[in-house]
Amino acid sequence: MKYEWKYGEKEVIYRPERLGLRKHIISCGNLTEEYGAVMILEDDLLVSPDFYNYAMQALEKYGEHPKIAGIGLNSRKELLESPYPFYPLHRGDDVYFQQFATSWGQVWNRRMWSDFKVWYEAHQELPQNPEVPLTILRYPETSWAKFYQSYVVAEQKFYVFSYESLTTNFGDAGEHFNHSSSAFQSVLFYGKKEYRMPEFEDGVKYDIYGEPLGMGQYLGIPEEELTCDFWGRKQEASYRKYLLTCCRRPFKAVRQFSMCMKPMELNVMKEIPGKELTLYDTTEADPAFKPDKQDRIRLFEYGYGVINGRDLMKWAIERMKQKLAFSK
């Protein structure tokens, strides 16, 4: 196949056989040894006019920091493997940090990739880490992402993300989808700028679930004793002594807050009174505990406003029809 490349030298690497996704991405990462850094862009992505400028600025700022495992080009407004929205706290900088390895545009340099490869070669059989979402651990063996996600969690590493997305995904119909969808589209930044990038130690940080790190300081408890699970998505095996969540749990309540402000952590930081967000002591049971079936409804309404039940039901029926048609 011939095509014109206007931006420098071009090298096309032909493979005698199909590698599969995992081996293919690993081979791309290995090119950091030859080129110093690589940018991975899949064929269904569209890039922002500022994607290269952002990537180079982030690489220059954080490339050699031992806690940085990659530069992310895609910024989603939804939590990983979830319908809930993601509202990262904005303190004036242009980037934040998350324990999440995006596959919709990423940059690795030789140091980042070398650190991962050492871990990867020692973990060909992934441990069942309760800190990693089960949906990720259940990815097929052809997935490279399940390894990189497990790596960033196990080693407490982070990706750098812009608050404004530098790529978007078209989600075209194909092998896995029988219809095109805008569900994978991100709000694409369509301009140019210089990015305000804080020191890593001073930046806003989130775990792989999109839950904020550093909340212990606002609650007066050690960070290592706290699990933040606002959206109630974490495995119970990962709970530490204290649990901060909007969902009812069978433990002793220590403190409570409202869940009116966005992002959720502001309710704790500003000590907004209420009863929706609770700090539990997981070492003590609540004998009067009763499950609350309204938990999920409250979270949806918090994230999206008042939900029209009739429209939601129509949407669900149409999606079920499409799924059934695709499976025939």
Contacts in CASP RR format, 6 or more apart in sequence:
PFRMAT RR
TARGET T0000
AUTHOR 0000-0000-0000
METHOD contacts of the structure
MODEL  1
MKYEWKYGEKEVIYRPERLGLRKHIISCGNLTEEYGAVMILEDDLLVSPD
FYNYAMQALEKYGEHPKIAGIGLNSRKELLESPYPFYPLHRGDDVYFQQF
ATSWGQVWNRRMWSDFKVWYEAHQELPQNPEVPLTILRYPETSWAKFYQS
YVVAEQKFYVFSYESLTTNFGDAGEHFNHSSSAFQSVLFYGKKEYRMPEF
EDGVKYDIYGEPLGMGQYLGIPEEELTCDFWGRKQEASYRKYLLTCCRRP
FKAVRQFSMCMKPMELNVMKEIPGKELTLYDTTEADPAFKPDKQDRIRLF
EYGYGVINGRDLMKWAIERMKQKLAFSK
1 12 0 8 1.000
19 27 0 8 1.000
20 142 0 8 1.000
21 142 0 8 1.000
21 143 0 8 1.000
21 144 0 8 1.000
22 141 0 8 1.000
22 142 0 8 1.000
22 143 0 8 1.000
22 144 0 8 1.000
22 147 0 8 1.000
25 40 0 8 1.000
25 144 0 8 1.000
26 120 0 8 1.000
26 144 0 8 1.000
28 38 0 8 1.000
28 40 0 8 1.000
29 38 0 8 1.000
29 40 0 8 1.000
29 108 0 8 1.000
29 113 0 8 1.000
30 113 0 8 1.000
30 117 0 8 1.000
31 38 0 8 1.000
32 38 0 8 1.000
32 108 0 8 1.000
32 109 0 8 1.000
32 110 0 8 1.000
32 112 0 8 1.000
32 113 0 8 1.000
32 114 0 8 1.000
33 110 0 8 1.000
33 113 0 8 1.000
36 109 0 8 1.000
36 110 0 8 1.000
37 59 0 8 1.000
37 107 0 8 1.000
37 108 0 8 1.000
37 109 0 8 1.000
37 110 0 8 1.000
38 107 0 8 1.000
38 108 0 8 1.000
38 113 0 8 1.000
39 55 0 8 1.000
39 73 0 8 1.000
39 105 0 8 1.000
39 106 0 8 1.000
39 107 0 8 1.000
40 103 0 8 1.000
40 105 0 8 1.000
40 106 0 8 1.000
40 107 0 8 1.000
40 108 0 8 1.000
41 47 0 8 1.000
41 73 0 8 1.000
41 105 0 8 1.000
41 167 0 8 1.000
42 103 0 8 1.000
42 104 0 8 1.000
42 105 0 8 1.000
44 169 0 8 1.000
44 170 0 8 1.000
44 171 0 8 1.000
44 172 0 8 1.000
45 74 0 8 1.000
45 104 0 8 1.000
45 105 0 8 1.000
45 167 0 8 1.000
45 168 0 8 1.000
45 169 0 8 1.000
45 170 0 8 1.000
46 167 0 8 1.000
46 168 0 8 1.000
46 170 0 8 1.000
46 188 0 8 1.000
47 73 0 8 1.000
47 166 0 8 1.000
47 167 0 8 1.000
48 54 0 8 1.000
48 164 0 8 1.000
48 165 0 8 1.000
48 166 0 8 1.000
48 167 0 8 1.000
48 188 0 8 1.000
48 189 0 8 1.000
48 190 0 8 1.000
48 191 0 8 1.000
49 190 0 8 1.000
49 191 0 8 1.000
49 192 0 8 1.000
50 166 0 8 1.000
50 189 0 8 1.000
50 191 0 8 1.000
50 192 0 8 1.000
50 193 0 8 1.000
51 73 0 8 1.000
51 166 0 8 1.000
51 167 0 8 1.000
53 192 0 8 1.000
54 73 0 8 1.000
54 162 0 8 1.000
54 166 0 8 1.000
54 195 0 8 1.000
55 71 0 8 1.000
55 73 0 8 1.000
55 107 0 8 1.000
55 166 0 8 1.000
57 194 0 8 1.000
57 195 0 8 1.000
57 197 0 8 1.000
58 71 0 8 1.000
58 72 0 8 1.000
58 95 0 8 1.000
58 107 0 8 1.000
58 160 0 8 1.000
58 162 0 8 1.000
58 195 0 8 1.000
58 197 0 8 1.000
59 71 0 8 1.000
59 107 0 8 1.000
59 109 0 8 1.000
61 197 0 8 1.000
62 68 0 8 1.000
62 71 0 8 1.000
62 160 0 8 1.000
62 197 0 8 1.000
62 200 0 8 1.000
63 71 0 8 1.000
63 109 0 8 1.000
63 111 0 8 1.000
63 112 0 8 1.000
64 111 0 8 1.000
65 200 0 8 1.000
66 115 0 8 1.000
67 156 0 8 1.000
67 157 0 8 1.000
67 158 0 8 1.000
67 200 0 8 1.000
68 97 0 8 1.000
68 112 0 8 1.000
68 157 0 8 1.000
68 158 0 8 1.000
68 159 0 8 1.000
68 160 0 8 1.000
68 200 0 8 1.000
69 101 0 8 1.000
69 112 0 8 1.000
69 115 0 8 1.000
69 116 0 8 1.000
69 148 0 8 1.000
69 151 0 8 1.000
69 152 0 8 1.000
69 155 0 8 1.000
69 157 0 8 1.000
69 158 0 8 1.000
69 159 0 8 1.000
70 101 0 8 1.000
70 106 0 8 1.000
70 107 0 8 1.000
70 108 0 8 1.000
70 112 0 8 1.000
70 159 0 8 1.000
70 160 0 8 1.000
71 106 0 8 1.000
71 107 0 8 1.000
71 108 0 8 1.000
71 159 0 8 1.000
71 160 0 8 1.000
72 102 0 8 1.000
72 105 0 8 1.000
72 106 0 8 1.000
72 107 0 8 1.000
72 159 0 8 1.000
72 160 0 8 1.000
72 161 0 8 1.000
72 162 0 8 1.000
72 166 0 8 1.000
73 102 0 8 1.000
73 104 0 8 1.000
73 105 0 8 1.000
73 106 0 8 1.000
73 107 0 8 1.000
73 162 0 8 1.000
73 165 0 8 1.000
73 166 0 8 1.000
73 167 0 8 1.000
74 102 0 8 1.000
74 104 0 8 1.000
74 105 0 8 1.000
74 165 0 8 1.000
74 166 0 8 1.000
74 167 0 8 1.000
74 168 0 8 1.000
74 169 0 8 1.000
74 186 0 8 1.000
75 161 0 8 1.000
75 162 0 8 1.000
75 163 0 8 1.000
75 164 0 8 1.000
75 165 0 8 1.000
75 166 0 8 1.000
75 186 0 8 1.000
76 86 0 8 1.000
76 165 0 8 1.000
76 186 0 8 1.000
77 85 0 8 1.000
77 86 0 8 1.000
77 186 0 8 1.000
77 187 0 8 1.000
78 84 0 8 1.000
78 85 0 8 1.000
78 86 0 8 1.000
79 85 0 8 1.000
79 86 0 8 1.000
79 209 0 8 1.000
79 210 0 8 1.000
79 231 0 8 1.000
79 233 0 8 1.000
80 100 0 8 1.000
80 133 0 8 1.000
80 136 0 8 1.000
80 208 0 8 1.000
80 209 0 8 1.000
80 210 0 8 1.000
81 133 0 8 1.000
81 135 0 8 1.000
81 136 0 8 1.000
82 231 0 8 1.000
82 233 0 8 1.000
83 300 0 8 1.000
84 231 0 8 1.000
84 299 0 8 1.000
84 300 0 8 1.000
84 303 0 8 1.000
85 303 0 8 1.000
85 304 0 8 1.000
86 210 0 8 1.000
87 262 0 8 1.000
87 263 0 8 1.000
87 264 0 8 1.000
88 96 0 8 1.000
88 161 0 8 1.000
88 163 0 8 1.000
88 204 0 8 1.000
88 206 0 8 1.000
88 263 0 8 1.000
89 96 0 8 1.000
89 204 0 8 1.000
89 212 0 8 1.000
89 263 0 8 1.000
89 265 0 8 1.000
89 266 0 8 1.000
90 163 0 8 1.000
90 204 0 8 1.000
91 203 0 8 1.000
91 204 0 8 1.000
92 196 0 8 1.000
93 196 0 8 1.000
93 197 0 8 1.000
93 198 0 8 1.000
93 203 0 8 1.000
93 204 0 8 1.000
94 162 0 8 1.000
94 163 0 8 1.000
94 164 0 8 1.000
94 193 0 8 1.000
94 195 0 8 1.000
94 196 0 8 1.000
94 197 0 8 1.000
95 160 0 8 1.000
95 161 0 8 1.000
95 162 0 8 1.000
95 163 0 8 1.000
95 195 0 8 1.000
95 196 0 8 1.000
95 197 0 8 1.000
95 198 0 8 1.000
95 203 0 8 1.000
96 161 0 8 1.000
96 163 0 8 1.000
96 203 0 8 1.000
96 204 0 8 1.000
96 205 0 8 1.000
96 206 0 8 1.000
97 158 0 8 1.000
97 159 0 8 1.000
97 160 0 8 1.000
97 161 0 8 1.000
97 200 0 8 1.000
97 203 0 8 1.000
97 204 0 8 1.000
97 205 0 8 1.000
97 206 0 8 1.000
98 158 0 8 1.000
98 159 0 8 1.000
98 161 0 8 1.000
98 205 0 8 1.000
98 206 0 8 1.000
98 207 0 8 1.000
98 208 0 8 1.000
98 210 0 8 1.000
99 152 0 8 1.000
99 153 0 8 1.000
99 156 0 8 1.000
99 157 0 8 1.000
99 158 0 8 1.000
99 159 0 8 1.000
99 206 0 8 1.000
99 207 0 8 1.000
99 208 0 8 1.000
100 149 0 8 1.000
100 152 0 8 1.000
100 159 0 8 1.000
100 206 0 8 1.000
100 208 0 8 1.000
100 210 0 8 1.000
101 145 0 8 1.000
101 148 0 8 1.000
101 149 0 8 1.000
101 151 0 8 1.000
101 152 0 8 1.000
101 159 0 8 1.000
102 159 0 8 1.000
102 161 0 8 1.000
103 144 0 8 1.000
103 145 0 8 1.000
104 167 0 8 1.000
104 169 0 8 1.000
104 186 0 8 1.000
105 167 0 8 1.000
106 159 0 8 1.000
108 116 0 8 1.000
115 155 0 8 1.000
115 157 0 8 1.000
116 148 0 8 1.000
116 151 0 8 1.000
119 151 0 8 1.000
119 154 0 8 1.000
119 155 0 8 1.000
120 147 0 8 1.000
120 151 0 8 1.000
123 147 0 8 1.000
123 150 0 8 1.000
123 151 0 8 1.000
126 137 0 8 1.000
126 146 0 8 1.000
126 147 0 8 1.000
126 150 0 8 1.000
127 150 0 8 1.000
127 154 0 8 1.000
128 137 0 8 1.000
129 137 0 8 1.000
129 150 0 8 1.000
129 153 0 8 1.000
129 154 0 8 1.000
130 235 0 8 1.000
130 237 0 8 1.000
130 238 0 8 1.000
131 153 0 8 1.000
131 154 0 8 1.000
131 207 0 8 1.000
131 208 0 8 1.000
131 238 0 8 1.000
132 149 0 8 1.000
132 150 0 8 1.000
132 153 0 8 1.000
132 208 0 8 1.000
133 208 0 8 1.000
133 209 0 8 1.000
133 233 0 8 1.000
134 235 0 8 1.000
136 145 0 8 1.000
136 146 0 8 1.000
136 149 0 8 1.000
136 150 0 8 1.000
136 208 0 8 1.000
137 146 0 8 1.000
137 150 0 8 1.000
139 145 0 8 1.000
139 146 0 8 1.000
149 208 0 8 1.000
151 157 0 8 1.000
152 158 0 8 1.000
152 159 0 8 1.000
152 208 0 8 1.000
153 207 0 8 1.000
153 208 0 8 1.000
158 200 0 8 1.000
158 205 0 8 1.000
160 197 0 8 1.000
162 189 0 8 1.000
162 195 0 8 1.000
164 187 0 8 1.000
164 189 0 8 1.000
165 186 0 8 1.000
165 187 0 8 1.000
165 188 0 8 1.000
165 189 0 8 1.000
166 188 0 8 1.000
166 189 0 8 1.000
167 186 0 8 1.000
167 188 0 8 1.000
168 184 0 8 1.000
168 185 0 8 1.000
168 186 0 8 1.000
168 187 0 8 1.000
168 188 0 8 1.000
169 184 0 8 1.000
169 185 0 8 1.000
169 186 0 8 1.000
170 180 0 8 1.000
170 184 0 8 1.000
170 185 0 8 1.000
171 177 0 8 1.000
171 180 0 8 1.000
171 181 0 8 1.000
171 183 0 8 1.000
171 184 0 8 1.000
171 185 0 8 1.000
172 180 0 8 1.000
173 179 0 8 1.000
173 180 0 8 1.000
177 326 0 8 1.000
178 322 0 8 1.000
178 325 0 8 1.000
178 326 0 8 1.000
179 322 0 8 1.000
204 212 0 8 1.000
205 212 0 8 1.000
205 213 0 8 1.000
205 214 0 8 1.000
206 212 0 8 1.000
206 213 0 8 1.000
207 213 0 8 1.000
207 228 0 8 1.000
209 229 0 8 1.000
209 231 0 8 1.000
209 233 0 8 1.000
209 234 0 8 1.000
211 228 0 8 1.000
211 229 0 8 1.000
211 230 0 8 1.000
211 231 0 8 1.000
211 234 0 8 1.000
212 228 0 8 1.000
212 263 0 8 1.000
212 264 0 8 1.000
212 265 0 8 1.000
213 223 0 8 1.000
213 228 0 8 1.000
214 223 0 8 1.000
215 223 0 8 1.000
215 226 0 8 1.000
215 228 0 8 1.000
215 244 0 8 1.000
215 265 0 8 1.000
215 268 0 8 1.000
216 222 0 8 1.000
216 223 0 8 1.000
216 226 0 8 1.000
217 223 0 8 1.000
218 268 0 8 1.000
218 269 0 8 1.000
219 226 0 8 1.000
219 242 0 8 1.000
219 244 0 8 1.000
219 255 0 8 1.000
219 268 0 8 1.000
219 279 0 8 1.000
221 242 0 8 1.000
224 240 0 8 1.000
225 240 0 8 1.000
225 241 0 8 1.000
225 242 0 8 1.000
226 240 0 8 1.000
226 241 0 8 1.000
226 242 0 8 1.000
226 243 0 8 1.000
226 244 0 8 1.000
227 234 0 8 1.000
227 238 0 8 1.000
227 239 0 8 1.000
227 240 0 8 1.000
227 242 0 8 1.000
227 243 0 8 1.000
227 244 0 8 1.000
228 244 0 8 1.000
228 245 0 8 1.000
229 239 0 8 1.000
229 243 0 8 1.000
229 244 0 8 1.000
229 245 0 8 1.000
229 247 0 8 1.000
230 244 0 8 1.000
230 245 0 8 1.000
230 246 0 8 1.000
230 264 0 8 1.000
230 265 0 8 1.000
230 277 0 8 1.000
231 245 0 8 1.000
231 246 0 8 1.000
231 247 0 8 1.000
231 299 0 8 1.000
232 245 0 8 1.000
232 246 0 8 1.000
232 247 0 8 1.000
232 295 0 8 1.000
239 282 0 8 1.000
240 282 0 8 1.000
241 281 0 8 1.000
241 282 0 8 1.000
241 283 0 8 1.000
242 254 0 8 1.000
242 279 0 8 1.000
242 280 0 8 1.000
242 281 0 8 1.000
242 282 0 8 1.000
243 249 0 8 1.000
243 251 0 8 1.000
243 279 0 8 1.000
243 280 0 8 1.000
243 282 0 8 1.000
244 268 0 8 1.000
244 277 0 8 1.000
244 278 0 8 1.000
244 279 0 8 1.000
244 280 0 8 1.000
245 277 0 8 1.000
245 278 0 8 1.000
245 280 0 8 1.000
246 259 0 8 1.000
246 264 0 8 1.000
246 276 0 8 1.000
246 277 0 8 1.000
246 278 0 8 1.000
246 295 0 8 1.000
246 298 0 8 1.000
246 299 0 8 1.000
246 302 0 8 1.000
247 292 0 8 1.000
247 295 0 8 1.000
247 299 0 8 1.000
248 278 0 8 1.000
248 289 0 8 1.000
248 290 0 8 1.000
248 291 0 8 1.000
248 292 0 8 1.000
248 295 0 8 1.000
249 278 0 8 1.000
249 280 0 8 1.000
249 282 0 8 1.000
249 289 0 8 1.000
250 285 0 8 1.000
250 286 0 8 1.000
250 289 0 8 1.000
251 280 0 8 1.000
251 281 0 8 1.000
251 282 0 8 1.000
251 284 0 8 1.000
251 285 0 8 1.000
251 286 0 8 1.000
251 289 0 8 1.000
252 280 0 8 1.000
252 281 0 8 1.000
252 284 0 8 1.000
252 285 0 8 1.000
252 286 0 8 1.000
253 278 0 8 1.000
253 279 0 8 1.000
253 280 0 8 1.000
253 286 0 8 1.000
254 278 0 8 1.000
254 279 0 8 1.000
254 280 0 8 1.000
254 281 0 8 1.000
255 278 0 8 1.000
255 279 0 8 1.000
256 273 0 8 1.000
256 274 0 8 1.000
256 275 0 8 1.000
256 276 0 8 1.000
256 277 0 8 1.000
256 278 0 8 1.000
256 279 0 8 1.000
257 267 0 8 1.000
257 268 0 8 1.000
257 271 0 8 1.000
257 272 0 8 1.000
257 273 0 8 1.000
257 274 0 8 1.000
257 276 0 8 1.000
257 277 0 8 1.000
257 278 0 8 1.000
258 267 0 8 1.000
258 272 0 8 1.000
258 273 0 8 1.000
258 274 0 8 1.000
258 275 0 8 1.000
258 276 0 8 1.000
258 277 0 8 1.000
259 267 0 8 1.000
259 276 0 8 1.000
259 277 0 8 1.000
259 298 0 8 1.000
259 302 0 8 1.000
260 267 0 8 1.000
260 272 0 8 1.000
261 267 0 8 1.000
261 270 0 8 1.000
261 272 0 8 1.000
262 302 0 8 1.000
262 303 0 8 1.000
264 277 0 8 1.000
266 272 0 8 1.000
267 277 0 8 1.000
268 277 0 8 1.000
276 298 0 8 1.000
297 307 0 8 1.000
300 307 0 8 1.000
301 307 0 8 1.000
END
